[in-house]
Amino acid sequence: PLDPYVKGSYVFERGKSETGLFSVRETLFWQNSEGAGETTRLDLERIFDSTWLARYTVSGTRSQKSNGLRGYTSVLLLHGIADRRAIAFEVGADGQTEASVQLHDYGFKIAYRQGILRRWLIMEVRTSVDWPRDYIYQQRSASFGIGLGFEMLLGTEEFLARPITF
């Protein structure tokens, strides 16, 4: 079924990625399945040696229908490679404070992206493994994933190393 929503966000950034960027995104929303709510996301990122990007993210959401605070955290390490290519590694976890299983999922992802065929077309291949658990009686077992994504650069031909399927 349809799940309509409306949202508005405010972003505050301090610093630069080259020396350390701190950003806060505050989002207020209404969604049919969640009711009214808000999400706060904090990011710290830094570029090292002009080809490595490290980013730490933590996010929390509370809504009328959530059980406590629902959130996730992740650490991303991205390496830009010559010839419009990049590789990214991410480790993360998500959960909810008042759920029967507070730590819902944790795992890691790897993505490779490169320009293909035209200067404006980017292809990304990703793989992941995580260990989800929805119910207290469940045992955690590995869940493997694979993905393929395409990005078209409209209005610019600037290759962005950041992953699109994370």
Secondary structure as UniProt FT lines:
FT   STRAND          5..16
FT   TURN            17..19
FT   STRAND          20..31
FT   TURN            32..34
FT   STRAND          35..48
FT   TURN            49..51
FT   STRAND          52..63
FT   TURN            64..65
FT   STRAND          70..81
FT   TURN            82..84
FT   STRAND          85..96
FT   TURN            97..98
FT   STRAND          103..115
FT   TURN            119..120
FT   STRAND          121..130
FT   TURN            136..137
FT   STRAND          143..152
//
